[in-house]
Each structure stands twice: as structure tokens, then as C-alpha cells.
Amino acid sequence: MEGDPLTQKIIGCAIEVHRTLGPGLLESTYERCLTHELHLAGLSFQSQLAIPVDYKGIHLDCGYRLDLLIEGRVIIELKSVERLNSVHDAQILTYMKLSHITTGLLINFNQSRLIDGIKRLKL
């Protein structure tokens, strides 16, 4: 996945946001700024996209939302936390399974170097 041009472009957009703002802000601020960068880069995206849970033939709206879905193929889960941990990995992996999207990026903006806060995931 290292050579995936779409995820590289998304990471470039995130780095530009981090370079401009730095760490320490709210996740919602980074999300708004990242959507602006994605727009400038010509990428299509949906933000705060509801994902239902299908359980044994019933369709449940449980309030789960993807932070961003890029080009219909990459889920972005944004964080602004001291450090990423296993619950963050589990969250994005579950969102990927529920939405049948096989590629995800977990991005923690609360890092001095953003590259240290990025995880690529693949189902």
C-alpha cells in the first residue's frame, strides 16, 4: 500500500494541514481544514457519513459515522490524542468491515511530526 497514489495524496493533504496548524487543536478543526485541502487537491469526499450495522437481517442506525470517505475507497479516521492505541485501530477496522471499504488511514494530528501519527490499514 506504500505505493498507493490515492493514500499518498491524502497523506500529503494531511501533512499540509499539520504543517500549517501544528498539533494541539480539536479533531473537528483538523477535519474541516483537511476537507478544504482535499477539495483543493481535486479529491471527492464525504464527511461524517453514517454507517449502519446490519445484524441478522435487520438494518440498525446506531449513530456510527465515518470521519471521511475519500473517492468512495479510503476511510479516514481522525484523532487528536496524546497517542494512538489499540481501541483506535479496532474502531477504524470495524468501520472498514461495516462499510465494506478495504483501505483506511488513521491519522493523529496531535504529534510533533505527523508522519509518526499515521497508520495505514488494509482488510
Secondary structure, 3 states (H helix, E strand, C coil): CCCCHHHHHHHHHHHHHHHHHCCCCCHHHHHHHHHHHHHHCCCCEEEEEECCEEECCEEECCCCEEEEEECCCEEEEEECCCCCCHHHHHHHHHHHHHHCCCEEEEEECCCCCHHHHEEEEEC
